[in-house]
């Protein structure tokens, strides 16, 4: 199953000022076609902040309003200096993880599998910190789901405030669910914006906020701000295989 689609991942340097448009129609029918473009129906974002980095998983449902199967393309802006680390496509009701292959081979695999009638998917960096994924087919009057995972560093300003920006689509969504968990530090509670009245609360050793909204057009990105960081920051994590990872940072006084 994993061989049914390929992907290319890579790290880019900047994504500032990118418009948050997640889907547009790229079907190969004539210009005068009466087909409607696919749209993002539902967006589920889960961000876990540990120290100065965030791990983010975005699950996106694409809806096809037409009476025939068509292709769809998503253009997904990520936070500055984010690195994609996972991609999955829904196949026969199951999320199937992609594999990393060179760009040229990925395109050949995509076209070959599409001609066979197999469900292929492709994700690649196109410019700045913008990633594009092609999905075929999106079934008539139906939906397909893709999942994109990435890691992004927090942006730290001159005053020591750390920020994570989560770009949102500039289009109407049937449903949006966002959850942000922040490992507790010796610092004030984080502040979240872009989620209406939702605020951070303490939950099992983390600061956490969760919001679910329906029939909305997001007004800008969702932002998590940590007002101040401790001068010394040490974080420990244990992965599923039992390996312990640590990170340490210390503020250096200006000379």
C-alpha positions as CSV (number, residue, x, y, z in Angstrom):
1,X,0.0,0.0,0.0
2,X,2.7,2.5,0.9
3,X,4.1,2.1,-2.6
4,X,1.0,3.5,-4.2
5,X,2.2,7.1,-3.7
6,X,5.5,8.9,-3.3
7,X,6.6,12.1,-1.6
8,X,9.5,14.5,-1.4
9,X,10.2,16.4,1.8
10,X,12.8,19.1,2.4
11,X,13.6,22.0,4.6
12,X,13.2,25.6,3.3
13,X,14.2,28.9,4.8
14,X,11.3,31.3,4.7
15,X,7.6,31.4,4.4
16,X,6.8,34.9,5.5
17,X,3.9,36.6,3.8
18,X,2.5,33.5,2.2
19,X,-1.3,33.5,1.6
20,X,-3.0,30.7,3.4
21,X,-4.9,29.1,0.5
22,X,-5.1,25.4,1.0
23,X,-7.0,24.0,-2.1
24,X,-7.6,24.9,-5.7
25,X,-8.7,23.0,-8.8
26,X,-6.1,21.6,-11.2
27,X,-8.2,19.2,-13.3
28,X,-7.2,18.8,-16.9
29,X,-10.6,19.4,-18.4
30,X,-11.1,22.3,-20.9
31,X,-11.3,25.9,-19.6
32,X,-15.1,26.0,-20.4
33,X,-15.7,23.1,-18.0
34,X,-18.6,23.6,-15.6
35,X,-16.9,21.6,-12.8
36,X,-16.7,23.4,-9.5
37,X,-13.3,23.5,-7.6
38,X,-12.7,21.2,-4.7
39,X,-12.5,22.8,-1.4
40,X,-11.2,22.2,2.1
41,X,-14.2,20.9,4.1
42,X,-12.6,20.1,7.5
43,X,-9.3,21.0,9.1
44,X,-7.9,19.3,12.2
45,X,-4.7,20.8,13.7
46,X,-2.8,19.4,16.7
47,X,0.3,21.1,17.9
48,X,2.5,19.9,20.8
49,X,5.1,22.4,22.0
50,X,8.1,21.1,23.9
51,X,10.8,23.6,24.8
52,X,11.6,25.7,21.7
53,X,10.0,23.4,19.1
54,X,6.6,22.4,18.1
55,X,5.4,19.1,16.5
56,X,2.3,19.7,14.4
57,X,-0.1,17.3,12.7
58,X,-2.6,18.7,10.2
59,X,-5.5,16.5,8.9
60,X,-7.3,18.0,5.9
61,X,-10.5,16.7,4.3
62,X,-10.9,17.7,0.6
63,X,-14.5,17.8,-0.7
64,X,-15.5,17.3,-4.4
65,X,-18.9,18.9,-5.2
66,X,-19.0,17.5,-8.7
67,X,-20.7,14.4,-10.2
68,X,-17.4,12.9,-11.4
69,X,-14.0,12.1,-9.9
70,X,-11.4,14.8,-10.3
71,X,-7.9,15.7,-9.2
72,X,-7.2,18.2,-6.4
73,X,-4.2,20.2,-5.3
74,X,-3.5,21.6,-1.9
75,X,-1.0,24.4,-1.3
76,X,-0.1,24.4,2.4
77,X,1.9,27.2,4.0
78,X,3.9,26.1,7.1
79,X,5.5,28.2,9.9
80,X,8.9,29.7,9.2
81,X,11.7,27.1,9.0
82,X,9.4,24.2,9.4
83,X,10.5,20.7,8.3
84,X,8.0,18.2,6.9
85,X,8.4,14.8,8.5
86,X,5.3,12.8,7.6
87,X,2.6,12.5,4.9
88,X,-0.3,10.2,4.7
89,X,-3.2,9.7,2.3
90,X,-6.6,8.0,2.8
91,X,-6.8,4.8,0.8
92,X,-9.9,2.5,1.1
93,X,-10.8,4.2,4.4
94,X,-7.3,3.8,5.9
95,X,-4.6,6.4,6.3
96,X,-1.5,5.1,4.6
97,X,1.9,6.7,5.2
98,X,4.0,7.8,2.3
99,X,7.7,7.1,1.5
100,X,10.5,9.5,0.7
101,X,11.8,9.3,-2.9
102,X,13.7,11.7,-5.1
103,X,11.5,14.4,-6.8
104,X,11.9,13.0,-10.4
105,X,11.0,9.5,-9.3
106,X,8.0,10.7,-7.3
107,X,6.5,12.3,-10.3
108,X,7.0,9.2,-12.5
109,X,5.4,7.1,-9.8
110,X,2.5,9.5,-9.4
111,X,1.7,9.5,-13.2
112,X,2.2,5.8,-13.6
113,X,-0.1,4.9,-10.7
114,X,-2.7,7.4,-11.8
115,X,-2.9,5.8,-15.3
116,X,-3.4,2.4,-13.6
117,X,-6.4,3.8,-11.7
118,X,-4.5,3.5,-8.4
119,X,-4.9,6.2,-5.7
120,X,-1.6,8.2,-5.8
121,X,-0.6,11.2,-3.7
122,X,2.4,13.5,-4.0
123,X,3.8,16.2,-1.6
124,X,6.7,18.5,-2.4
125,X,8.2,21.9,-1.5
126,X,7.4,24.5,-4.1
127,X,8.7,27.8,-2.8
128,X,9.7,29.3,0.6
129,X,8.0,27.2,3.2
130,X,5.0,26.3,1.0
131,X,4.2,22.6,0.3
132,X,2.0,21.3,-2.4
133,X,0.2,18.0,-2.5
134,X,-1.7,16.5,-5.4
135,X,-4.5,14.0,-4.8
136,X,-6.3,11.7,-7.3
137,X,-9.1,10.9,-7.3
138,X,-11.3,12.9,-5.1
139,X,-14.5,10.9,-5.5
140,X,-17.6,12.5,-7.0
141,X,-19.8,14.1,-4.3
142,X,-17.3,12.8,-1.8
143,X,-14.1,13.5,0.2
144,X,-10.5,12.4,0.6
145,X,-8.3,13.0,3.6
146,X,-4.6,13.8,3.7
147,X,-2.4,14.2,6.8
148,X,0.8,16.4,7.0
149,X,3.2,16.3,9.9
150,X,6.0,18.8,10.5
151,X,8.3,20.2,13.2
152,X,8.9,23.9,13.5
153,X,11.0,26.0,15.9
154,X,9.4,28.8,17.9
155,X,10.2,32.3,16.8
156,X,11.9,34.2,19.6
157,X,12.0,38.0,19.6
158,X,14.4,40.5,21.2
159,X,12.4,40.5,24.4
160,X,12.5,36.8,24.9
161,X,8.9,36.1,23.8
162,X,8.5,32.8,21.9
163,X,5.8,32.5,19.3
164,X,4.3,29.7,17.1
165,X,2.1,30.8,14.2
166,X,-0.2,28.1,12.6
167,X,-1.4,29.3,9.2
168,X,-5.1,28.9,8.4
169,X,-6.9,28.6,5.1
170,X,-8.6,31.8,3.8
171,X,-11.8,30.0,2.9
172,X,-15.0,28.8,4.5
173,X,-14.7,25.5,6.5
174,X,-17.5,23.2,7.5
175,X,-15.5,22.4,10.6
176,X,-12.2,23.4,12.2
177,X,-10.7,21.7,15.2
178,X,-7.5,23.0,16.8
179,X,-5.6,21.8,19.9
180,X,-2.4,23.2,21.2
181,X,-0.5,21.5,24.1
182,X,2.5,23.2,25.7
183,X,4.8,21.5,28.1
184,X,4.9,23.5,31.3
185,X,8.0,25.7,32.0
186,X,9.0,28.0,34.8
187,X,7.2,30.8,33.1
188,X,3.8,32.4,32.8
189,X,1.0,30.6,31.0
190,X,1.1,30.9,27.2
191,X,-1.5,33.1,25.4
192,X,-3.4,31.9,22.4
193,X,-5.2,34.0,19.8
194,X,-7.2,33.2,16.7
195,X,-9.6,30.8,18.5
196,X,-12.2,33.2,19.7
197,X,-12.8,33.0,23.5
198,X,-10.7,29.9,24.0
199,X,-7.8,30.2,26.5
200,X,-5.0,28.0,27.9
201,X,-5.8,25.8,30.9
202,X,-3.7,23.4,33.0
203,X,-4.2,19.8,31.9
204,X,-2.1,16.9,33.1
205,X,1.2,18.8,33.4
206,X,0.6,20.8,30.2
207,X,-1.0,24.1,29.3
208,X,-3.7,23.1,26.8
209,X,-6.3,24.7,24.6
210,X,-8.9,23.1,22.3
211,X,-11.4,24.6,20.1
212,X,-14.0,23.2,17.6
213,X,-15.9,25.5,15.3
214,X,-18.3,25.0,12.4
215,X,-19.1,27.0,9.3
216,X,-16.4,29.6,9.6
217,X,-13.9,31.5,7.6
218,X,-10.7,31.8,9.7
219,X,-9.5,35.4,10.3
220,X,-5.7,35.0,10.1
221,X,-3.5,32.4,11.7
222,X,-3.8,30.8,15.2
223,X,-0.9,32.1,17.3
224,X,0.5,30.8,20.6
225,X,2.8,33.2,22.5
226,X,4.9,32.5,25.5
227,X,5.4,35.9,27.2
228,X,8.8,35.1,28.7
229,X,11.2,32.2,28.7
230,X,13.4,31.2,31.7
231,X,17.1,32.1,31.3
232,X,18.0,28.4,31.3
233,X,15.8,25.8,29.5
234,X,16.2,22.0,29.7
235,X,13.7,19.6,28.3
236,X,13.6,15.8,28.3
237,X,11.5,13.5,26.2
238,X,11.2,9.7,25.8
239,X,10.0,8.4,22.4
240,X,7.9,5.3,21.8
241,X,11.0,3.1,21.5
242,X,12.3,4.3,25.0
243,X,15.1,6.6,23.7
244,X,15.5,9.7,25.8
245,X,16.1,13.0,24.0
246,X,17.1,16.2,25.6
247,X,17.5,19.9,24.6
248,X,19.2,22.7,26.5
249,X,19.4,26.4,26.0
250,X,20.7,29.3,28.0
251,X,20.2,33.0,27.5
252,X,23.5,34.9,26.8
253,X,23.7,38.4,28.2
254,X,24.4,41.1,25.7
255,X,28.0,42.3,25.8
